[in-house]
Amino acid sequence: MKRLISLFLIFAYTTILFADTLTFKNGVTIQGKLVRYNKDQLTFKVDEDSMRNIPQEAVITIVNDNTIQFHNKYVKNVKDENNNIIANPAGERLKKGLMVAGFSCTCVAISVAIIGVFSLRSLFNP
């Protein structure tokens, strides 16, 4: 009975330890724990069962046996055990792209307005 309880506790601890899910842009998911995250890369402690599912092009370096640094450009997001997004590189790339697109549209609109004002001015002031 003690052995059974010990095995249960070991499996329960492992499940708690590897409670995050990393989803790559290609749809592959792996289980593990988010260690570090910044704008260019994230470090993820990978569950041993998930090691074989890792897309090799996403790997920057293997820190140690189960800890790997990934390029954020290959990562969609990381969710915790409650399915909350705790790292969202794809969303941040999209947001950055929308900000750049919005800035570009604003510049074009201002340029068109300035050209329109000068065109109207030349019509009324020959």
PAKOL-97233 format. One record per residue (C-alpha): z, y, x; chain; residue number from 1. Coordinates in steps of 0.02 Angstrom, whole numbers, plus 32768, in hexadecimal, padded with zeros to 4 digits. Layout:
BEGIN
- pz / py / px / chain / resi
- Z / Y / X / A / NUM $
...
END
This chain:
BEGIN
- pz / py / px / chain / resi
- 8000 / 8000 / 8000 / A / 1 $
- 802A / 8079 / 808D / A / 2 $
- 7F82 / 8054 / 80DD / A / 3 $
- 7F28 / 807B / 803A / A / 4 $
- 7F85 / 8120 / 8029 / A / 5 $
- 7F5D / 814B / 80DF / A / 6 $
- 7EA4 / 812A / 80C4 / A / 7 $
- 7EA5 / 8192 / 8026 / A / 8 $
- 7EF7 / 8224 / 8082 / A / 9 $
- 7E7A / 8219 / 8111 / A / 10 $
- 7DE7 / 821F / 8097 / A / 11 $
- 7E37 / 82AB / 8033 / A / 12 $
- 7E53 / 8310 / 80D3 / A / 13 $
- 7D9F / 82F5 / 810A / A / 14 $
- 7D60 / 8330 / 8061 / A / 15 $
- 7DCB / 83CD / 806D / A / 16 $
- 7D95 / 83EB / 8121 / A / 17 $
- 7CDC / 83E1 / 80F7 / A / 18 $
- 7CD8 / 843D / 8052 / A / 19 $
- 7C46 / 84B6 / 806E / A / 20 $
- 7B8F / 8492 / 8047 / A / 21 $
- 7B05 / 84E1 / 80AF / A / 22 $
- 7A5B / 84E9 / 805B / A / 23 $
- 79C1 / 8503 / 80C7 / A / 24 $
- 7928 / 8560 / 8086 / A / 25 $
- 78C9 / 84BA / 807C / A / 26 $
- 794B / 8477 / 8000 / A / 27 $
- 79A9 / 8403 / 8077 / A / 28 $
- 7A67 / 840D / 8064 / A / 29 $
- 7AEF / 83DA / 80DC / A / 30 $
- 7BAC / 83D0 / 80CA / A / 31 $
- 7C25 / 841F / 8144 / A / 32 $
- 7C8B / 84BB / 8162 / A / 33 $
- 7C4E / 856B / 8187 / A / 34 $
- 7C9B / 85A0 / 822D / A / 35 $
- 7C45 / 8648 / 8251 / A / 36 $
- 7BBF / 86B2 / 8200 / A / 37 $
- 7B63 / 874E / 8236 / A / 38 $
- 7ABA / 879F / 8213 / A / 39 $
- 7A57 / 872F / 828A / A / 40 $
- 7AAD / 8686 / 8289 / A / 41 $
- 7B36 / 861D / 8240 / A / 42 $
- 7BA3 / 8597 / 828D / A / 43 $
- 7BC6 / 8500 / 8220 / A / 44 $
- 7C36 / 846A / 8241 / A / 45 $
- 7BCC / 83DD / 81FA / A / 46 $
- 7C0C / 8341 / 81A3 / A / 47 $
- 7BD1 / 82A9 / 8208 / A / 48 $
- 7B73 / 8262 / 8172 / A / 49 $
- 7B0D / 8303 / 8167 / A / 50 $
- 7AD9 / 8306 / 821E / A / 51 $
- 7A38 / 82A4 / 8200 / A / 52 $
- 79FC / 831E / 8179 / A / 53 $
- 79F8 / 83BA / 81E7 / A / 54 $
- 794C / 840C / 81FC / A / 55 $
- 7938 / 8418 / 82B9 / A / 56 $
- 78DA / 84BF / 82B3 / A / 57 $
- 7975 / 850F / 8268 / A / 58 $
- 79E5 / 84E0 / 82FB / A / 59 $
- 7A0B / 8563 / 8381 / A / 60 $
- 7A87 / 84FB / 83E1 / A / 61 $
- 7B02 / 846D / 83CE / A / 62 $
- 7BAD / 84B4 / 83F9 / A / 63 $
- 7C03 / 840A / 83FD / A / 64 $
- 7BF6 / 8361 / 83A5 / A / 65 $
- 7BF6 / 83A3 / 82F4 / A / 66 $
- 7BEC / 8460 / 8305 / A / 67 $
- 7B3E / 84AC / 8300 / A / 68 $
- 7AF9 / 855D / 8303 / A / 69 $
- 7A68 / 857B / 828B / A / 70 $
- 79E5 / 8604 / 827F / A / 71 $
- 7A07 / 8664 / 81DF / A / 72 $
- 794D / 8670 / 81B9 / A / 73 $
- 7950 / 85B6 / 818B / A / 74 $
- 79EF / 85BF / 8122 / A / 75 $
- 79EF / 85E6 / 8068 / A / 76 $
- 7AAC / 85EF / 804F / A / 77 $
- 7B56 / 859E / 8069 / A / 78 $
- 7BC7 / 8576 / 7FD4 / A / 79 $
- 7C7F / 8549 / 7FD5 / A / 80 $
- 7CD2 / 84BB / 7F76 / A / 81 $
- 7CD6 / 8527 / 7ED8 / A / 82 $
- 7C19 / 8546 / 7EE4 / A / 83 $
- 7C34 / 85FD / 7F16 / A / 84 $
- 7BB6 / 8642 / 7F92 / A / 85 $
- 7C13 / 866D / 8033 / A / 86 $
- 7B7B / 868E / 80A1 / A / 87 $
- 7AD4 / 86C7 / 805E / A / 88 $
- 7A54 / 86E7 / 80E8 / A / 89 $
- 79BF / 86D4 / 8071 / A / 90 $
- 7A0A / 8751 / 7FF6 / A / 91 $
- 7A2C / 87CC / 8081 / A / 92 $
- 7979 / 87BC / 80C2 / A / 93 $
- 7938 / 87DA / 8012 / A / 94 $
- 79AB / 8870 / 7FFA / A / 95 $
- 7972 / 88B9 / 80A2 / A / 96 $
- 78BD / 889E / 8070 / A / 97 $
- 78D7 / 88F3 / 7FC9 / A / 98 $
- 792B / 8986 / 801E / A / 99 $
- 7896 / 8999 / 8095 / A / 100 $
- 781B / 8987 / 8004 / A / 101 $
- 787C / 8A08 / 7F9E / A / 102 $
- 787B / 8A81 / 8030 / A / 103 $
- 77BF / 8A67 / 8046 / A / 104 $
- 779E / 8A86 / 7F8C / A / 105 $
- 7806 / 8B24 / 7F92 / A / 106 $
- 77A4 / 8B64 / 8028 / A / 107 $
- 76FE / 8B41 / 7FD2 / A / 108 $
- 7738 / 8B98 / 7F32 / A / 109 $
- 776E / 8C32 / 7F92 / A / 110 $
- 76C9 / 8C36 / 7FF1 / A / 111 $
- 7665 / 8C2A / 7F50 / A / 112 $
- 76CE / 8CB6 / 7F03 / A / 113 $
- 76B2 / 8D28 / 7F99 / A / 114 $
- 75F7 / 8D06 / 7F99 / A / 115 $
- 75F2 / 8D28 / 7EDE / A / 116 $
- 764D / 8DCE / 7EF2 / A / 117 $
- 75D6 / 8E08 / 7F7A / A / 118 $
- 753E / 8DCE / 7F15 / A / 119 $
- 7578 / 8E2F / 7E7D / A / 120 $
- 759D / 8EC6 / 7EE7 / A / 121 $
- 74ED / 8EC8 / 7F2E / A / 122 $
- 74A4 / 8EBE / 7E7E / A / 123 $
- 7504 / 8F56 / 7E40 / A / 124 $
- 74FC / 8FBB / 7EE2 / A / 125 $
- 7447 / 8FB7 / 7F1C / A / 126 $
END
